[in-house]
């Protein structure tokens, strides 16, 4: 028996919330609705969600703060943020606190549904591709099981753990996915479009700015000098490549 994907919709505009809930349910999703951050927190204590659709402007706090608390507390369910703010700084802030995607109001319903489907596909793909440590990989371009090591960084994608020297580094699921894809393709120039399609599962999506934002985050986490990166290197006019002085650990 297939279980319907479970969504948490956090939105305080009553008419918009009701309309979105209806459309999500028509897509076959089970939807819980919260109009405040406090109510969302209560629901999150008692259930696991496949995707969280989170409005930034809430009456008791903002969505940025709620998203940060989720990530700090170890909840890495995919988060899609909705906001009327369209400034670049706000979009970057949403990604910085751990959101997986960002959609500015007003938006087309079809685009929102497509974004949610994309997050659900990625989550399903993670589960299907997860294999036991002792099982040899059939295709290293799909998943890396052994910890990834470069410089002072050790990143265990399967355990969801990352360290830089003696310090723990907290990464979102999407950041783990991005590191994994880079490490599966060391030295190869990867376009923003390829990264967006393979990591975000968004084919032919025109805005690649979020790729750049996530690369900046990885640099801040793992580069000795983020301004002059040596591992996550830009290739002018093309994209990025992952450069390591020694081979990345693979099974």
N, C-alpha and C positions, 0 to 999 in steps of 0.2 A: 504494500500500500504506500503510495507516494504522499508525503506530507507537504501541504501547501507552504510556500515560503512565508515567513512571519516578519512583518514590518512594524516598526514603531514610527508613527508620524507625530512629530512634536511641532504644533502650529497653533497659535492663539487666535488667528482670524477665523471666526466660527464658520462663515460661509465657505471660505477657501478650504478649511480643514474637512468639512463635510463633503465637498465636491471631490477632493483628492482621495479621501477614504473610499468613496463610492467607486471611483475609477480604478483604484488599486484592487478593490474587491472584485470588480469586473474582470480584472486581469488574473484572478485566481489566487490572490494573496490574502492571508489572514492579517488583519490590521488592527493594532491597538492605537488609540488616540490620546495624546496628552496636550493640554493647553498651557502648561507651566513646566518649568524645569524640575520643580519639586515632584510633580506628578510623574514626570518622565523617570526620575530617579527611583520612585517607588515601583514603577512597572519593571524597570531594569533589574531591580533586586530579585524579582520573582520569575523572570523569564529570559530566555535567550532569543535574540532577534537576528535575522539574516541580513537586514539592512535597517539603518536608522535614518529617516528623513527629518532633518533638524533645521527649524527656522532660527535665524540669528536673533531676531527681535522678540524676546519673550518678556512677560510682565514682571517676573521675579529675578531674572538674571539674563545674560545673553547666551546665545548658542555657543559662542567661542569658549566661554568658561565651562559650560556643561561638557562640551567635547573634550576639553583638556582634562577635566576630572575623570571622564570615562577612560581616557588613555592612561592617565596616571594610576588609575585603579586597576588596570590590566584588562579592560574591556576593549577588544579590537574589532568589534563588529563594524563592517563598512558604514561610514557616515557620509551622507550627501547633505550638504548645507544649502538652505534656501535663504536668500536675503534680497532686500531692496537696495542694498549698498552695492555699487558697481565700481568703486575705487579699487585700483590695483592693490593698494595696501590692505584693504579688507579681504580681498581674495587670497592674498598671500598669507594673511593672518589665519584664515580658516585652514589652509593647508598646514601652516606651522603648528597649530594645536592638534593636528592629527586627522583632519577630515580627508576623505578619499576623493571627494569631488565637490564641486561648487556650482550652483546655478542661480543666476540673478533674476529677480522678479522685475517685470512680468516675463513669464516664460511660456513656451508652447507645451501643452500637456504631452504631446507626442515625444518631445525631447526629454521631459522628466521621466516618462515611462521607459524610454530607451536607456537613460542613464541608470535607472534602477535595475533594468534587465542586465545591463553590463556588469554592475556590481554583483548581482546574483550569479551570473555566469562565472565570474572570476572566483567567487567563493566555492561554487560547485566544482570548478576545475581544480582548485587547491585540494579538495577532499578526494577527488577521483585520482589525482596524481600522487597522493601521499603513499609512500611505500615503507615497509619496515627497514631499519638500518642494515640488517644482514642481507637484504635482497639486492642483487646487482642492478644497476640502472640499465635500461634498454636504450635510452636516448638522453645523453647528458645535456642536450640543449633544452630539455623540458624541466628537469629538476636536479638539484644538487642535494645530496643527503649529508655528506661529510661537512664539517665546519669549513667556512671560507676564511682564509687567513691572508692578510697582506699588511705590511708594516706592523703596527702594534694592534691591529684590529683582528678580532676573532668573532665570526658571525655564524651562529648555529640557526639556520633557517627553520629546521624541523622543530627544534625546541623553543623557538621564538626568543632566543637570547643573543645579546651582542655585548661585546666589551671592547674598550679602547684602553690597552694596558690594564691597569688594575681597576678602572672605572667601568661601571655598568652603563650601557647606552640603551635608552628606551626607543624602540622603533615601532612604527605602525606596521600593520600587515602589508600595506602597499610598499613601504620602504624595504621590508624584507624581500618582497617580490622583485623589486627593482634591483637590489643587490644580487639576488640570485640570477636574474637574467644577464646582468653584466658579467658575473663570474662564469656563467655558462658560455660566454662568448668573448673570452679575453683577447684583447688586441684588435678585435674587429670593430670597425666604425659602424655605429648604430644610429640610424636617423631618428629624429623625434617621432616621426610617423610610425616607425617600426616599434619603438618603445611604447608608444601610446596604444598600439594595436595588441602587442604581445603581453604587456604588463597590465594596462588598464582595460584591455579587451574592448577598445573603442576603435572600430575600423572606420576610416574616412572621416574622422572627426576633425574639423578645421583648426581648432584652437589648441596649439601645442605648448602654450605658456606654462601649463602646470608641470610639464616635463622638466622645464628649466628650474622651476621652483623646487621640485623634489631633488634635482641634482645638487642645487645649492645646499639643501638640508644634509645630504649625504656628505658633502664636502665639509660642512661645519662639524659633523660628527666624527669623521675619520681622516681628514687630511691634516698633516702637520701644519700647513699654512693654507687655509681655504681660499685665499686670494690667488695663490699660485699652486694649483692642484697638480699632483703627480700621479694620482690613481684614477680619478674620474676626470678625464681630460677632454676639453672641447676640441672639436675639429671644425674649423671655421667654415660656415656655409653648409655643413653636412649634418653634424650631430655630436655624438660623444663616443669615446672608447674607454674601456677599462684597461689600465696598464699596471702591471705588477712586475717587480724585479725578479721574482721567482714564481714558479707555477702555482696557481691556485689549487688548494687541496681538493681532490676529487676521489671518489671511490675507485 
